[in-house]
Amino acid sequence: MIEQAIRDFLGALGPELRRQSIFPFNSEERRNWHYIPKGRKGVPLNAMREPQRQAAMALLRAGLSERGYSQVEDIMWLETVLAQIERDPETYGPLNYVFAVFGDPTGQDPWGWRVDGHHLSLNFTHMPGEIAVTPAFFGANPARVEHGDHAGLRVLGPEEDLGRELICGLSEPQRTTAVIAERAFKDIITGPGREDSLRVPKGLALGAMAQAHRDLAMRLIEEFVGTMRPDAAEAERARIRERGLEYIHVAWAGSLEPRRPHYYRVHGPNLLIEYDNMQNEANHIHSVWHDPARDFGADLLRRHYDNMPHRAAAHAAATS
C-alpha cells in the first residue's frame, strides 16, 4: 500500500531529513519538476543511509508497476554509463535522485510526492480514493548502450520501435497526414512550465486508421500508462477510453529511419504523450506523458474544493 510505503519512508528518514523532505501541499515547489541535471529541493538518495534508500525505493515501487519500476532502475543505472562518457561522476550518478513529499499523507487532505532527477520526473497527487500520476517524464542517454557488458541495452526501446512501426505501417496518404514536420523538434514541447503548450491535436486520428494500426497505437500508449501501479493504470485506461479512442491523434516529425532524429506525439482529449530522439546522433530520448486536465491532480483538486466550500476559500487564498 502506498500509504504504508510513505509512512515507512518518512519514518526511516529521521527528524532532520524528514524536515528537508516535506513541503506544504500548495507550495510552488510541487510543480517545479525537471529532467536536466541540476540541484533540486528534497532529499537525494546520496544523502540517505542504506535503510533510508531502501525505504525510498520501496515507496517508488509502491507507485509503479513492476515493469515501470524496472524501467526506472534502468534509467538511474544509465547515469553510470553517462558518467563514464562525460567523465563527470559528480554530475551523473544513480544516487542523484531527489524525493520530496507535499502535504500530510496521514490526514484526509490532498497530498503528493515526487522523485526527480536527470531523465526522470514522477509526480503523484493523492486524495481519498483517487490518484493523479502525471506529468511523468522518462528519458534515456544513451538510448542504446554501445559498449561494455550491457552493449545493446535500450531502456526505452519499445517506445521507439512501436512509434516507428506505427508510422511506417500507415498508407502513404495517411502517413502524409500524420507527418507534421520534416525535421524532428529539438526537444519535447510540453516541458516544465510549458505543460499546456499543445492544445489542439495534430496528425492522423485513430478513428481514421485500420484496426491493426489502432491496436498498435494502443500498445504504444500502454508503454506509458502501464508504468504505473495496476489500479492507477487501469483508472487511466478507463478515462482514455471514455473520452473516445477515435479522437486520439498520432503525429510524427523527422526521419523514419533508425538512428536518425525523430519525434512523435500521441494526443487526445485527456492524453498527451511526447517522444523526442534528436540529440547525440539520435541516441538520446526524452519522453513525457501528460493528462492535460489532470497534471498535478488539477481536476481532482478542483472537485475536492468545489465540494467543500470552506476548503475552497482556503485553497484560493493559498494559491492567489
C-alpha positions in Angstrom: 0.0 0.0 0.0 1.2 3.5 -0.9 0.1 4.9 2.5 2.2 2.4 4.4 5.2 3.0 2.0 5.1 6.8 2.5 4.9 6.3 6.3 7.8 3.9 6.2 9.8 6.3 4.1 9.2 9.3 6.3 9.8 7.3 9.4 13.1 6.0 8.1 14.5 9.5 7.3 14.7 10.7 10.9 13.9 14.3 12.0 16.4 16.3 10.0 16.0 14.6 6.6 12.2 14.4 7.2 12.1 18.2 7.6 14.1 18.6 4.4 11.8 16.3 2.5 8.4 17.8 3.4 6.9 20.9 1.7 3.4 22.5 2.0 1.0 20.9 -0.4 0.3 24.3 -2.1 4.0 25.1 -2.4 5.2 26.3 -5.8 7.9 23.6 -5.4 5.3 20.9 -6.2 5.2 22.0 -9.8 9.0 22.5 -10.0 9.7 19.4 -12.0 12.6 18.9 -14.5 14.7 16.4 -16.2 18.1 18.0 -16.6 21.0 17.5 -14.1 20.6 20.3 -11.6 20.1 21.0 -7.9 16.7 20.0 -6.5 14.9 20.5 -3.2 14.1 17.5 -1.1 16.3 14.6 0.0 18.6 12.9 -2.6 19.4 9.2 -2.4 23.0 10.1 -1.9 22.2 11.8 1.4 20.5 8.8 2.7 21.8 5.8 4.6 21.2 2.4 3.0 18.0 1.6 5.1 16.6 5.0 4.1 17.4 4.4 0.4 15.6 1.1 0.6 12.5 2.8 2.1 12.7 5.4 -0.7 12.9 2.8 -3.4 10.1 0.8 -1.7 7.9 3.9 -2.0 8.8 4.2 -5.7 8.0 0.5 -6.2 4.6 1.0 -4.5 3.7 3.8 -7.0 4.7 1.8 -10.1 4.1 -1.5 -11.9 6.9 -4.0 -11.9 7.7 -3.0 -15.4 7.7 0.7 -14.5 9.9 0.1 -11.5 12.4 -1.9 -13.6 12.4 0.9 -16.2 13.2 3.5 -13.5 16.0 1.4 -12.2 17.5 1.2 -15.7 17.2 4.9 -16.2 19.0 5.5 -12.9 21.7 2.9 -13.8 22.3 4.6 -17.2 23.8 7.5 -15.2 26.8 5.4 -14.5 27.3 4.9 -18.3 26.8 8.6 -18.9 29.3 9.5 -16.1 31.9 7.5 -17.9 31.1 9.0 -21.3 31.1 12.6 -19.9 33.9 11.8 -17.4 31.8 13.6 -14.8 30.8 11.2 -11.9 29.8 14.2 -9.7 27.0 15.4 -12.1 25.9 12.0 -13.3 25.2 9.1 -10.9 22.4 6.7 -9.9 22.0 8.3 -6.5 21.4 11.9 -7.7 17.6 11.4 -7.5 15.6 13.5 -5.1 12.5 12.6 -3.1 10.0 15.2 -1.9 6.7 15.0 -0.1 4.0 17.6 -0.3 1.4 17.9 2.4 0.4 15.5 5.2 0.0 11.9 4.0 -1.6 10.9 7.3 -4.7 13.1 7.0 -7.7 13.5 4.7 -6.4 16.5 2.8 -4.7 16.2 -0.6 -1.0 15.3 -0.6 1.6 14.3 -3.1 5.2 13.2 -3.6 7.8 13.3 -6.3 11.0 11.7 -7.4 13.0 14.0 -9.7 16.4 13.8 -11.3 18.2 13.6 -14.6 15.9 11.9 -17.2 13.3 11.0 -14.6 10.4 13.0 -13.0 7.4 11.3 -11.5 4.7 13.3 -9.8 1.9 11.8 -7.8 -1.1 13.6 -6.3 -3.2 11.7 -3.8 -6.6 12.2 -2.2 -9.0 9.7 -0.7 -9.8 7.0 -3.2 -8.0 8.8 -6.2 -4.6 9.4 -7.5 -3.1 11.5 -10.4 0.1 10.3 -11.9 1.2 13.0 -14.4 3.3 14.6 -15.6 5.6 11.6 -15.9 8.9 12.0 -17.7 11.2 9.2 -18.8 14.5 9.7 -20.6 17.5 7.6 -21.7 21.0 8.7 -22.6 22.4 6.7 -24.3 19.2 5.3 -25.7 21.3 2.4 -26.9 24.3 1.4 -24.9 27.1 0.9 -27.4 29.9 -0.6 -25.3 30.7 -2.7 -22.3 28.9 -5.6 -20.7 25.5 -4.0 -21.3 26.1 -3.2 -25.0 22.8 -3.3 -26.9 20.6 -2.3 -23.9 17.8 0.0 -24.9 15.9 1.3 -21.9 13.1 2.9 -23.9 13.4 0.6 -26.9 9.7 -0.3 -27.2 8.7 3.3 -27.1 10.9 4.0 -30.1 10.1 0.8 -32.0 6.3 0.9 -31.7 6.2 4.5 -32.7 8.3 3.8 -35.9 6.3 0.6 -36.7 3.1 2.6 -36.5 4.1 5.5 -38.7 5.9 3.2 -41.3 2.8 0.9 -41.4 0.4 3.6 -42.5 -0.6 4.0 -46.1 1.2 6.8 -48.0 -1.8 9.2 -47.8 -2.3 8.5 -44.1 1.4 9.0 -43.4 1.3 12.3 -45.2 -1.4 13.4 -42.7 0.5 12.0 -39.7 3.8 13.6 -40.5 3.6 17.2 -39.3 7.3 18.3 -39.9 10.2 17.1 -42.0 12.6 17.7 -39.1 12.4 16.5 -35.6 11.9 19.1 -32.9 14.8 20.0 -30.7 13.1 18.6 -27.6 9.7 17.9 -26.2 7.4 20.9 -26.4 5.4 20.4 -23.1 8.4 20.6 -20.8 8.5 22.2 -17.3 6.4 25.4 -17.3 5.1 24.6 -20.8 2.7 21.8 -19.9 -0.2 23.5 -21.7 1.7 24.5 -24.9 -0.1 21.9 -27.1 -3.9 22.3 -27.0 -5.1 21.1 -30.4 -4.2 17.6 -31.6 -2.4 17.3 -34.9 -1.7 14.4 -37.2 -3.9 11.4 -38.0 -6.8 10.4 -35.8 -7.1 6.8 -34.6 -10.6 6.9 -36.0 -9.2 7.1 -39.5 -6.9 4.1 -39.0 -7.4 0.5 -39.7 -7.9 -1.7 -36.7 -4.4 -3.1 -36.8 -2.9 0.4 -36.6 -5.3 1.4 -33.8 -4.2 -1.6 -31.9 -0.6 -0.6 -32.4 -1.3 2.9 -31.2 -2.9 1.5 -28.1 0.2 -0.7 -27.5 2.3 2.4 -27.7 0.0 4.3 -25.2 0.3 1.3 -22.9 4.1 1.6 -22.7 3.5 4.8 -20.8 0.3 4.1 -18.9 1.4 0.6 -17.9 4.4 2.0 -15.9 2.1 2.9 -13.1 0.8 0.6 -10.4 -2.1 -1.5 -11.6 -5.1 0.3 -10.1 -3.8 3.7 -11.2 -3.0 2.4 -14.7 -6.5 0.9 -15.1 -8.2 4.1 -14.0 -6.1 6.0 -16.6 -7.1 3.5 -19.3 -10.7 3.8 -18.5 -10.6 7.6 -18.6 -8.9 7.5 -22.0 -11.5 5.1 -23.4 -14.4 7.1 -22.0 -13.3 10.2 -23.9 -13.2 8.3 -27.2 -10.2 6.5 -28.7 -11.1 7.7 -32.1 -10.3 11.2 -31.2 -6.7 10.5 -30.3 -4.2 11.7 -32.9 -0.7 10.4 -33.8 1.8 12.9 -35.2 5.4 12.4 -36.4 8.3 14.6 -37.3 11.7 13.8 -38.7 13.2 10.7 -40.2 11.6 7.3 -40.4 15.0 5.6 -40.3 16.6 4.3 -37.1 19.4 6.4 -35.6 18.1 9.5 -37.4 16.4 12.4 -35.5 12.7 11.7 -35.0 9.8 12.8 -32.8 6.2 11.7 -32.3 3.2 12.8 -30.4 0.0 10.9 -29.2 -2.6 13.5 -28.3 -6.2 13.1 -27.4 -8.9 14.7 -25.1 -7.2 13.6 -21.9 -3.9 12.2 -23.1 -0.7 13.8 -24.4 2.5 11.8 -25.0 5.6 13.3 -26.5 8.7 11.5 -27.5 11.8 13.1 -29.0 15.1 11.4 -30.1 17.1 14.2 -31.5 20.3 14.7 -29.5 23.6 12.7 -29.6 23.0 11.5 -33.1 19.5 10.3 -32.2 20.7 8.2 -29.3 19.2 10.3 -26.5 15.5 10.0 -25.7 13.2 12.4 -23.9 9.6 11.4 -23.4 6.7 12.7 -21.3 3.2 11.7 -20.5 0.6 14.3 -19.5 -3.1 14.3 -18.8 -3.7 17.9 -19.7 -6.6 18.4 -17.2 -5.1 16.1 -14.5 -1.4 17.1 -14.3 -0.6 17.6 -10.6 -4.1 16.5 -9.8 -5.7 19.6 -11.1 -9.2 18.2 -11.8 -9.2 16.1 -8.6 -8.3 19.2 -6.5 -11.0 21.3 -8.3 -13.7 18.7 -7.4 -12.3 18.4 -3.9 -12.5 22.1 -3.1 -15.8 22.7 -5.0 -17.4 20.0 -2.8 -16.1 21.7 0.3 -16.7 25.4 0.2 -14.7 26.3 3.3 -11.7 24.4 1.8 -12.3 26.2 -1.5 -11.8 29.6 0.2 -8.6 28.3 1.9 -7.3 26.9 -1.4 -8.0 30.1 -3.2 -6.2 32.1 -0.6 -3.2 29.7 -0.6 -2.8 29.8 -4.4 -3.5 33.5 -5.0 
